Amino acid sequence: MGQRPEQAAEALDTIKRISDEGLSEVRLLLRAMRSEGLRTATGGLAEIDKLLPTAGVPVQVMVRGDDRSVPVAVDVAAYRIVQESLTNVRRHAQDATKVRLEIDYGERLEIVVRDDGKPGDGSTTVGGHGVEGMRARAEKLDGTLTAGPVAGGFEVRCSLPIEKDLP
């Protein structure tokens, strides 16, 4: 701390943010476990509209499929992945004017978040901590996540299992 106080402060801020997110997830899971229906968590995908302003630009939402009942762990992971993706638009997508969020309830839960901005300061590269965290969330549930530049913007694509038997 004495040699590099700025770096130490940044590390402590990151630790606090991750701890706060973890605590929020635990609270969310506990609320869901106390409810009669263990399949859907309050505060998950059902409340995705609350996240839309975090992108800083208009978000077009497209939802396919009727069954919005997913396991709690998938619901929480999907919500956090969308949250991080939209936050990254605000932080890193220069000149972005819109975002398209697709949620498809098929055999698997498919999520695509795509902006039309130019990559910013290089922190939108696939090796960033935000992308690593999103990928780790998906992989813990036997899902996949890809993120990177695409023609005309940046895209996060996630696929999560929605059957009852999760790892």
N, C-alpha and C positions, 0 to 999 in steps of 0.2 A: 504494500500500500504506500509506503514511504517513497519508493523509487518511481512508481508509475501510478499516481493517484487517479488519473483519468481512466486508465485501463481497469483498475480495481473497481472504480465506481460503476463502470459499464458492466463488468462481470457481476457485481452485486445486483444491479438493476435487472439483468437477465435472470439471475437466480430467483429474485423476487417474483418476476413475471411468470416464470415456469412454475414456481411454488403456488402462486395464486391460481393459475390455470388448473393445476393438479387438484387443489382444494375444491375448486368449483366443480370439477368432474366428480370428485368423491361425493360432494353434496348432491349433485344431480343423480348419481347412481343410488345413493341412499334414499332419496325421494322416490325414485322409481321402484326400488325394492320394497318400500313400505306401501306402495299403491297396490291395488288389486291386480292390475294388468302389468306383468313384468316385461311385456314386449316393447313398450314405447316409453321413452323418457320424456318428462316435461322439460322443455328448454332445448330439445334437439331439433331435428328437421322441421317439426311442426311450427317452430318459431323462427324459421330462416329469414322471414321478412325483417326481423330486427337487425340482421347483419347487413342488409343491403346498403345502408348509408356509409358503411366503413370503406367502401370502394372509392368514394369521393367522386364518382361519375355514375350516370344512370346504369342500372343493372336490369337486363331483360331476363326474366326467369321463364324457363320452359320445363314443365313437369310432365312426364309420361308415366302411365301405369296407374292403376287404381289402389293397389295395396300400399298404404303408407305405414303399415305396422312392421317395424323391423326390430331386431334385438336391441336392447339398451346399449350394449357396447358399440354396435354398429351406428346407432343413432348419434351417440356422443362423438364418436370418431368422425363421422360424416360432417356433423355440425362444426367441429373444430377445424377440419380440413377446409371447408368453405370459408370459415372465419379467417384463417391464415391466408388463404388465396386472395380474398377480397382486400384484406389489409395490405398485402403485398402489391396490389394494384395501386393503391394510394401511395405507398412508399417508393415504388420502383418503376412504374410504367409511365415514362415521360410522354406527354401529349395524348394520353388515353382519353377517349371521348365516350366509350361505352364498354360494358362487360356483358357477356352472355353466360348465364348460369343454367346448366342443364342437369336435371335430376331425373333418372330413369329407373323406375321400380319394375325391373324385369326379373329374370332368374337371379340376377345379382343387382346390387344397387350401384348404378353407374353415375358418376358426377363429373361434369366438365365445367371448368371455369376458364373463360378465354377473354382476354382484353385485346384492344386494338392499339395499344401504345408501343412505344419503342423502349427497349431495355434501357434502364437508367445507369446507375453507377457500377454495374457488374454484379451486384448482389442478387440478381435474379437468376444467376447461373445455377445449374442443377446441384452444385455442391454446397449451397447456402444452408445455414442452420434451420431456417423455416421449412425448406423443402425436405431436409433430412428428417425433421420432426414429423412432417405430414407422412412421409414414406414409412417411417417407423410405426406410426399409428395404423396405417393400412396393413403393413406386413404382420403386425401382431394379431390381426384378425384373418390371416391368410388372404389378404387383399393385395392389390398392386397400386402403385402410383407412379406416374411419369409427369415430368414438368420440364418445360423448356420453351425456347423460342419457336414460333411457327410463322408461316407467311402472314405478315400483317399484325403480329402481336406476340403474346405469351400465353401458353396453355398449361393448365393443370388437369390431368385426367386420372380419375380414381375409380377402382372397381372393388367393391366389398361384398362378401357373401351375406345373404340375408336368411339363410336357413337357420333353424334353431341350434344345430350342433356347431358351435364355434369353439375355437381353441381355448 
